[in-house]
Amino acid sequence: MNSLTLTMPRLGETMDEGVIVGWMVAPGEAFKRGQPILELETDKTVVEFPALGDGMLEETFASPGDRIEVGKPIARAKVFSEADWADENAAPAEATVAEEATPVSILRMPKLGETMDEGVISSWLVLEGAAYGRGDAILEVETDKTVAEVPALYEGRLLRILAQPGEKLPVGAPIAEVEGRVEEVAGKAAVETAQAPASAPAGPRPAASSDRPRATPVARRLARQNGIALDQITGTGRRGRIERADVERLSGVGAPAAGDLHWLQTPAGRVAYTVAGTGGRVHLLVHGFAGDSSAWAQLSAAIARAGHTAVALDLPGHGATEVEGRDLVALADAVTRLAETLPAGATLVGHSLGAASAVAAASRLGSRIARLVLLTPAGCGPRIGADFVHGMAQADSSGEVAHLLRLLGPKGGALSDAALRQMAGEMARGRLKDLATQLATPDGRQRIDILRPLAQLNLRVSAVFGTDDRIVAATDALNLPLNVAAHFLPAGHMPQWDAPRELADFILNGGQHG
């Protein structure tokens, strides 16, 4: 056996670095070709990386949580054949053989763990006729323990899909015909079912039989560490899969670290904001009273996955922003100044008090804003939930915060203890006391009116109300001027929490739904 240094693999053309989620083989343990040896997270996915040949892990150079550049050493192993691990572009002899006669092979249900006997095809990530490279994720499989994206061990082309999403099949059962080599999978059903999928007529796709919430391994681990039940989380991933950002939104661990924040210098001080995505249309997201940019975690992720850009700021008096926010003027000024740095034609999305701030900013920005979306907006009716507004402004304990958050809707009580303590510490600073008095009287009368400025706006405006909102009444929609289209979702005061997929679809598709 030869000693070989293993490096961070490139699992896609755009991958520059990866995070070690965990080693699945310990130093001193042997592994077989195709056996998952470590779990990696990239900017796009979480994947179990398989051994490209038989061997034994000698030593690991990277620990869980380490972010490593592609090509940098991560471990040393004893291997039987270094050629198995060589870059495919550095093997001209093998490539020549492949060019002369590319085999057609049967791809079988992989074995993703020692105890796995069967799996459910969650989805195909490569279309029929499409080529894929070594390491590219080609399908997603759900077992009784996890959901994993399965990478190709060789480059090839997907010729024909034999197993459709939702089908539960034993390990070794045929799932596709491919052009190129595949790893042989041992399974008692391999021979018995070899012909059945190929000859079976196409029909309705059966539903997956497992009621277990679908979640990535990282999301499951974070939920377990923070004591959050997966059935409390609305997944924003493919087919409703729960992803890391979904858990972070509830656990509080997703609040941006200092290095992840961007800063806008204004005459009043620095305003903090985050950016998700890099292309397409720009969406400026403005949170509500007592929130911050992390309230948009799920929506920001959905916008970025759709190929667009989400910019979420911390309003004055909130989060990491250094500017104090004692009135609506200060909030609107921050929104305006940040919007002026973005490309013209952005969509402005405001929630609750942030909606009022967005209306005031839109009045100043004119044609720089293409569309305005208001979520459960404050300032459209005579009353607002004063218990929440003044309660949050005065709160100084995690217990108070927990009870107040339940007023926001069904997901309001799902924050972890750590997140509640963090929020209580922020509220105890007293930054929101002046703003609370500007927003509502102690008995719940609103002191903000956005109906007049809304009627004067010359742009496309939509407003979304939650039918179960306990802070802003859904009947406030009856007061909107004629130039504002009203829409309703079965949600509380936080539709971005309660109905994230529906809301993302509404925003990204231009609000075409009634």
C-alpha positions in Angstrom: 0.0 0.0 0.0 1.1 3.5 -0.8 0.8 6.6 1.4 -1.4 9.3 -0.3 -2.3 12.8 0.8 -6.0 13.5 0.3 -7.0 17.0 -0.7 -10.3 19.0 -0.6 -12.1 17.8 -3.8 -13.8 20.0 -6.3 -17.4 19.1 -6.3 -18.5 21.4 -9.1 -17.0 23.9 -11.5 -17.7 26.9 -9.2 -16.5 25.4 -6.0 -13.5 27.1 -4.5 -13.6 25.8 -0.9 -15.5 23.5 1.3 -16.4 23.0 5.0 -15.6 19.7 6.7 -18.9 18.7 8.3 -17.6 15.4 9.7 -15.3 12.4 9.1 -17.2 9.2 8.5 -14.1 7.0 8.8 -11.7 7.4 11.8 -7.9 7.2 11.6 -6.8 3.6 11.6 -10.1 2.4 10.0 -10.1 0.7 6.6 -12.5 1.8 3.8 -13.8 0.4 0.5 -14.2 2.0 -2.8 -17.4 4.0 -2.9 -17.8 4.1 0.9 -18.5 7.6 2.2 -15.4 8.8 4.1 -16.3 12.4 5.0 -19.2 14.8 4.7 -18.6 18.2 3.0 -20.6 21.4 2.8 -20.1 23.7 -0.2 -21.9 27.0 -0.9 -24.6 25.0 -2.7 -25.1 21.6 -1.0 -24.1 19.1 1.6 -22.7 15.8 0.3 -21.0 12.6 1.5 -17.8 12.2 -0.4 -17.0 8.6 -1.3 -13.6 6.9 -1.4 -12.3 6.5 -4.9 -10.4 3.4 -4.0 -9.8 0.9 -1.2 -7.5 1.9 1.6 -7.1 2.9 5.3 -7.3 6.4 6.8 -4.0 7.2 8.6 -4.4 10.8 9.8 -6.8 13.8 9.3 -5.5 17.3 8.9 -8.8 19.1 9.1 -11.5 19.0 11.7 -15.3 19.5 11.5 -16.1 23.2 10.9 -12.8 23.9 9.1 -13.1 25.7 5.8 -10.5 24.4 3.3 -9.6 25.6 -0.2 -10.0 23.1 -3.0 -6.7 21.2 -3.5 -5.4 21.8 0.1 -4.5 18.7 2.2 -7.2 17.3 4.4 -5.9 13.8 5.3 -3.3 11.1 4.7 -4.3 7.5 3.8 -2.8 4.2 2.8 -4.2 3.2 -0.6 -3.8 0.2 -2.8 -3.8 2.2 -6.1 -2.9 5.9 -6.4 -4.3 5.8 -9.9 -7.8 5.5 -8.4 -7.4 8.9 -6.7 -5.7 10.7 -9.6 -7.4 13.6 -11.3 -9.3 12.3 -14.2 -7.7 15.0 -16.5 -4.3 13.6 -15.5 -5.0 10.1 -16.9 -4.6 10.3 -20.7 -4.3 6.5 -21.1 -7.6 5.8 -19.4 -9.2 8.7 -21.3 -8.1 7.2 -24.6 -9.7 3.9 -23.8 -12.9 5.6 -22.7 -13.0 7.5 -26.0 -12.7 4.3 -28.0 -15.5 2.5 -26.3 -17.7 4.2 -23.8 -19.7 1.6 -21.9 -23.4 1.8 -21.2 -23.9 0.9 -17.5 -26.7 0.4 -15.0 -26.6 2.8 -12.1 -28.0 1.1 -8.9 -29.4 2.3 -5.6 -26.2 3.1 -3.6 -25.5 1.9 -0.1 -25.1 5.0 2.0 -24.3 3.3 5.3 -23.7 -0.1 6.7 -27.3 -0.5 7.9 -29.0 0.8 4.8 -31.1 -1.8 3.0 -33.3 0.5 0.9 -33.7 4.1 -0.1 -36.2 6.5 -1.6 -35.4 8.5 -4.7 -36.0 12.1 -3.6 -35.1 13.8 -6.8 -32.8 13.6 -9.9 -30.3 16.5 -10.1 -29.3 15.7 -13.6 -31.7 15.6 -16.6 -31.9 12.7 -19.1 -29.3 13.3 -21.8 -27.2 15.6 -19.6 -23.5 15.0 -18.9 -22.0 15.1 -15.5 -18.4 15.1 -14.1 -16.8 13.0 -11.4 -18.0 14.4 -8.0 -21.1 16.0 -9.4 -24.3 15.3 -7.4 -26.6 13.3 -9.7 -29.5 12.4 -7.5 -30.8 12.8 -4.0 -31.6 9.7 -1.9 -33.5 9.5 1.4 -32.8 6.7 3.8 -34.2 6.0 7.3 -31.5 8.2 8.7 -30.8 11.1 6.4 -31.2 12.7 3.0 -28.0 12.8 0.9 -27.0 14.0 -2.5 -25.1 11.1 -4.3 -22.1 12.1 -6.3 -20.8 10.4 -9.5 -17.6 8.4 -9.0 -16.9 8.7 -12.8 -17.8 11.2 -15.5 -20.6 10.2 -17.7 -24.0 10.9 -19.2 -27.5 10.1 -17.9 -29.2 8.2 -20.6 -32.5 7.0 -19.0 -34.0 7.3 -15.6 -35.5 4.0 -14.4 -36.7 5.0 -10.9 -38.8 8.0 -10.4 -38.9 10.4 -7.4 -40.9 8.8 -4.6 -40.0 5.2 -5.4 -38.5 3.1 -2.5 -36.0 0.6 -3.8 -33.6 -1.9 -2.2 -29.9 -1.3 -2.3 -28.5 -2.6 -5.6 -31.8 -2.1 -7.6 -31.4 -0.4 -11.0 -32.2 3.2 -11.0 -30.8 4.6 -14.3 -28.9 3.8 -17.5 -25.8 5.9 -17.9 -23.0 6.3 -20.5 -19.8 5.7 -18.6 -18.5 3.6 -15.8 -20.3 3.1 -12.5 -19.4 1.6 -9.1 -20.8 -1.9 -8.6 -23.3 -2.0 -5.7 -23.8 -5.3 -3.8 -27.5 -5.9 -3.0 -29.7 -9.0 -2.8 -32.2 -7.4 -5.1 -29.7 -6.4 -7.8 -30.3 -9.4 -10.0 -34.0 -9.9 -9.1 -35.0 -6.4 -10.1 -32.6 -5.8 -13.0 -35.2 -6.1 -15.6 -38.3 -4.9 -13.8 -37.7 -1.1 -13.8 -36.5 -1.1 -17.4 -39.7 -2.8 -18.6 -42.2 -1.2 -16.3 -44.5 1.3 -18.1 -44.5 4.9 -17.0 -47.2 5.9 -14.6 -48.0 8.2 -11.7 -45.1 8.8 -9.4 -45.8 7.2 -6.0 -45.4 9.4 -3.0 -42.5 8.8 -0.6 -43.6 6.5 2.2 -41.7 8.1 5.0 -43.4 10.7 7.2 -40.0 11.7 8.7 -39.3 15.4 7.9 -36.8 15.7 5.1 -33.6 17.6 6.1 -30.0 17.8 5.2 -27.5 16.1 7.7 -26.2 19.5 8.8 -29.8 20.8 9.4 -30.6 17.6 11.5 -27.4 18.1 13.5 -28.1 21.8 14.2 -31.7 21.1 15.2 -30.6 18.4 17.6 -27.9 20.6 19.1 -30.4 23.4 19.7 -33.3 21.3 20.9 -35.6 22.1 18.0 -38.0 19.5 16.6 -37.8 19.2 12.9 -41.6 19.2 12.5 -41.6 22.8 13.9 -39.5 23.9 10.9 -40.7 24.8 7.4 -38.2 23.7 4.9 -37.3 26.0 2.0 -35.1 23.5 0.1 -36.0 21.2 -2.8 -39.4 19.6 -2.3 -39.6 21.2 1.2 -36.3 19.8 2.5 -35.2 21.5 5.7 -31.8 23.2 5.2 -29.2 24.7 7.4 -30.6 28.3 7.0 -34.1 27.1 8.1 -32.7 25.8 11.4 -30.4 28.8 11.9 -33.4 31.1 11.6 -35.1 29.4 14.6 -31.9 28.7 16.6 -30.4 32.1 16.4 -27.1 30.7 15.2 -27.7 32.1 11.8 -27.3 35.8 12.9 -24.5 37.1 10.7 -21.0 37.2 12.2 -19.1 40.4 12.0 -17.1 39.2 9.0 -20.4 38.5 7.1 -21.8 41.9 7.5 -21.5 44.8 5.1 -21.5 48.3 6.2 -22.9 51.5 4.8 -21.5 54.8 6.2 -24.2 57.4 6.6 -24.1 60.9 8.2 -25.8 59.4 11.3 -23.4 56.5 11.5 -22.9 53.0 10.1 -25.8 50.8 8.9 -25.3 47.0 8.8 -26.7 44.8 6.0 -26.2 41.3 4.5 -26.2 40.1 0.9 -27.3 36.7 -0.5 -27.0 35.9 -4.1 -25.1 37.7 -6.8 -27.3 38.0 -10.0 -30.7 38.6 -11.4 -33.1 41.1 -9.8 -32.2 42.9 -6.5 -34.6 42.7 -3.6 -34.1 45.0 -0.6 -35.6 43.5 2.5 -36.7 45.7 5.5 -37.5 43.9 8.7 -40.1 44.9 11.3 -40.1 46.2 14.9 -37.7 44.3 17.2 -36.3 42.2 14.3 -33.1 42.3 12.3 -31.8 41.0 9.0 -31.7 37.4 10.2 -35.6 37.4 10.1 -35.2 37.2 6.3 -32.9 34.1 6.4 -35.4 31.7 4.6 -36.6 34.3 2.0 -33.0 35.5 1.3 -32.0 31.9 0.7 -34.9 31.3 -1.6 -34.2 34.4 -3.6 -30.5 33.5 -4.0 -31.4 29.9 -5.1 -33.6 31.4 -7.8 -30.6 33.3 -9.2 -31.5 36.7 -7.8 -30.0 38.9 -5.0 -31.4 39.6 -1.5 -30.1 42.6 0.5 -31.3 42.7 4.1 -30.4 45.6 6.4 -30.6 46.0 10.2 -32.8 49.1 10.7 -31.5 51.9 12.9 -31.9 50.9 16.6 -31.8 47.2 15.6 -29.2 44.5 15.3 -25.7 45.5 14.5 -26.5 48.9 13.0 -24.9 51.7 15.0 -27.4 54.4 14.1 -30.2 54.9 16.7 -33.8 54.7 15.4 -36.0 57.0 17.4 -38.6 57.7 14.7 -39.8 56.7 11.3 -37.7 59.4 9.6 -34.5 57.8 10.8 -35.6 54.4 9.6 -36.7 55.7 6.2 -33.4 57.5 5.8 -31.4 54.3 6.2 -33.6 52.4 3.7 -33.3 55.3 1.2 -29.5 55.5 1.5 -29.0 51.8 1.1 -31.4 51.6 -1.9 -29.5 54.4 -3.6 -26.4 52.2 -3.6 -28.2 49.4 -5.4 -29.0 49.1 -9.2 -32.1 50.9 -10.3 -35.2 48.7 -10.7 -34.9 46.9 -7.3 -37.9 45.4 -5.5 -38.4 46.9 -2.1 -40.0 44.5 0.5 -41.0 45.8 3.9 -42.5 44.0 6.9 -44.7 45.7 9.5 -42.9 48.8 10.7 -40.4 48.1 8.0 -43.3 48.3 5.5 -44.0 51.8 6.8 -40.3 52.7 6.4 -40.3 51.2 2.9 -43.3 53.4 1.9 -41.5 56.5 3.1 -38.4 55.5 1.3 -40.2 54.7 -1.9 -41.7 58.2 -1.9 -38.1 59.6 -2.0 -36.7 57.0 -4.4 -39.2 57.4 -7.3 -38.2 55.4 -10.4 -35.2 53.7 -8.7 -37.7 51.3 -7.2 -39.6 49.1 -9.7 -41.9 47.4 -7.2 -43.0 47.7 -3.6 -44.2 44.7 -1.5 -45.6 45.3 1.9 -46.0 42.4 4.4 -48.6 42.8 7.2 -47.9 46.6 7.1 -48.2 48.9 10.0 -50.1 52.2 9.5 -53.1 50.9 7.5 -55.7 50.8 10.3 -56.6 52.5 13.6 -55.1 49.8 15.9 -52.0 47.7 16.3 -50.8 45.0 18.9 -49.5 47.3 21.6 -48.8 44.3 23.9 -46.1 43.2 21.5 -44.7 46.6 20.6 -44.4 48.0 24.2 -43.7 44.6 25.6 -40.7 44.0 23.4 -39.4 47.5 24.0 -39.5 46.9 27.8 -38.4 43.2 27.9 -35.3 42.2 29.7 -35.7 38.4 30.1 -35.9 35.5 27.8 -39.2 34.4 29.3 -40.8 37.7 28.4 -39.4 37.6 24.9 -40.7 34.0 24.5 -44.2 34.9 25.4 -44.3 38.0 23.2 -42.9 36.1 20.2 -45.8 33.7 20.4 -48.1 36.6 19.4 -46.4 36.6 16.0 -47.7 33.2 15.0 -47.2 29.5 15.2 -43.4 29.7 14.6 -42.9 32.5 17.1 -42.3 30.1 20.0 -39.8 27.9 18.3 -36.6 29.9 19.1 -33.9 28.1 21.1 -33.0 29.2 24.6 -29.7 30.7 23.3 -31.5 32.8 20.7 -34.1 34.0 23.3 -31.3 35.0 25.7 -29.5 36.9 22.9 -32.7 38.7 21.9 -33.5 39.5 25.5 -30.1 41.0 26.0 -30.6 43.2 22.9 -34.0 44.4 24.1 -32.6 45.2 27.5 -30.4 47.8 25.9 -33.6 50.0 25.6 -32.9 51.1 22.0 -36.5 50.6 21.0 -38.4 52.5 23.8 -38.6 55.8 21.9 -39.6 54.1 18.7 -42.3 52.1 20.4 -44.0 55.3 21.6 -43.8 56.7 18.0 -45.5 53.6 16.7 -48.4 53.0 19.1 -50.1 54.3 22.2 -50.1 52.1 25.3 -53.7 51.1 24.6 -53.0 50.1 21.0 -53.8 53.1 18.8 -51.6 53.4 15.8 -49.6 56.7 15.4 -48.4 55.9 11.9 -50.5 56.5 8.7 -49.1 55.1 5.4 -52.4 55.4 3.5 -51.8 58.9 2.2 -48.3 58.4 0.9 -49.3 55.0 -0.6 -52.0 56.7 -2.7 -49.5 59.1 -4.2 -47.0 56.4 -5.2 -46.6 55.9 -9.0 -45.3 52.3 -9.0 -46.6 48.8 -8.6 -47.5 48.1 -5.0 -48.7 44.8 -3.4 -49.7 44.2 0.2 -49.8 40.8 1.9 -51.8 40.2 5.1 -51.9 37.2 7.3 -55.4 35.9 8.0 -54.4 34.9 11.6 -52.4 38.0 12.4 -52.7 39.1 16.0 -50.6 42.3 15.6 -52.0 43.9 12.4 -55.6 43.0 11.5 -56.2 41.5 8.1 -59.2 43.8 7.7 -56.8 46.7 7.5 -56.5 45.7 3.8 -60.0 47.2 3.3 -58.5 50.7 3.9 -55.8 50.4 1.2 -56.0 52.9 -1.7 -57.0 51.6 -5.1 -53.5 51.5 -6.5 -52.5 48.8 -4.0 -53.3 45.1 -4.7 -54.2 43.2 -1.5 -53.3 39.5 -1.0 -53.9 37.1 1.8 -51.9 34.1 3.2 -52.9 31.7 5.9 -50.3 33.1 8.3 -49.7 35.1 11.4 -47.8 38.4 11.6 -44.7 36.8 10.0 -45.6 35.3 6.6 -41.9 35.0 5.9 -41.8 32.4 8.8 -45.2 30.8 8.4 -45.5 30.5 4.6 -41.9 31.0 3.2 -42.3 29.1 0.0 -45.6 30.7 -0.9 -44.2 34.2 -0.1 -41.0 33.6 -2.1 -43.1 32.4 -5.1 -45.3 35.5 -4.7 -42.3 37.9 -4.6 -40.2 36.2 -7.3 -43.1 35.7 -9.7 -44.3 39.3 -9.6 -47.3 38.8 -7.4 -49.4 37.4 -10.2 -51.4 35.3 -7.8 -54.6 36.6 -6.3 
